[in-house]
Amino acid sequence: MIHYEFPINERIRTLLRLEDLYNRTVHYIGREHALDHHTALLGLFEIMEVAGRADLKSDLLQELERQRQLLVSLRNNPDVSEEILENVLSEIEGTHARLLEMTGKFGQHLRDNEWLMTIKQRAIIPGGVCEFDLPSYHYWRKQGCMQRQADLQRWCAPLLPIKQGLEIVLRLLRDSCKTSHYVAKHGTFQQMSGGKTMQMLRISLAADVVAVPELSANRYAINIRFVNPATSGERAKVVDSDIPFALGYCNL
């Protein structure tokens, strides 16, 4: 199956974007080539920009506390595993404490590094980080893998509490998913939502279905159309066949 997640509000949209950026950045930090570490550094800059646009820390703290209170109320429930519940509560409380320890503007340690900000500014220009533009950056990329990784991990470490917080929130959101199965006749589907609150929708398709979903949704209706992937450059158009799919409703 291929899963497509569609956030319904800006808050969840930001968390999903940051999840993707963090996963990509951590992946490339763990690799060894200088080009991988260049990609990781660009990822740090993107995380700084996306997370710096909203009061993300405050939102995560509030949501973690809300989830903690909901989970505490499940203690002594015979249908709930006490061990799993306590592990989740411990994870939430630890992440909440680490978020509280964060001070100042998110990513300020990166902004205060003039050398990094020079690289960030030059990286906006196509081909702007060539060795003749930034000799000191060329020098850094020629250092050993262990040195580059140590630097990247040091720059990344202050950003990790946000990563841990959003991972918990998104995991709880995904775990709340309630799924139903439908068929989109001639590639289109509409369902009235009746004012039901939704934070994210998940559409699941069999991997061999040659179509991708496009979705628009509000509190009154969900509209889905399945179009050809257009990977070869042709214009995307709605498929004419019936498409079986699963639709999941996620809400914290």
Secondary structure, DSSP 8 states (H G I E B T S, - for coil): -EEEEEESSHHHHHHHHHHHHHHHHHHHHTS-SHHHHHHHHHHHHHHHHHHTTTTHHHHHHHHHHHHHHHHHTTTT-TTS-HHHHHHHHHHHHHHHHHHHH--SSTTHHHHT-HHHHHHHHHHTSTTTT-TTT-HHHHHHHTS-HHHHHHHHHHHHGGGHHHHHHHHHHHHHHHHT-EEEEEEEBTTEEEEE-TT---SEEEEEE-TT---EEEEEE-SSEEEEEEE---TTS----B-SS-EEEEEEEE--
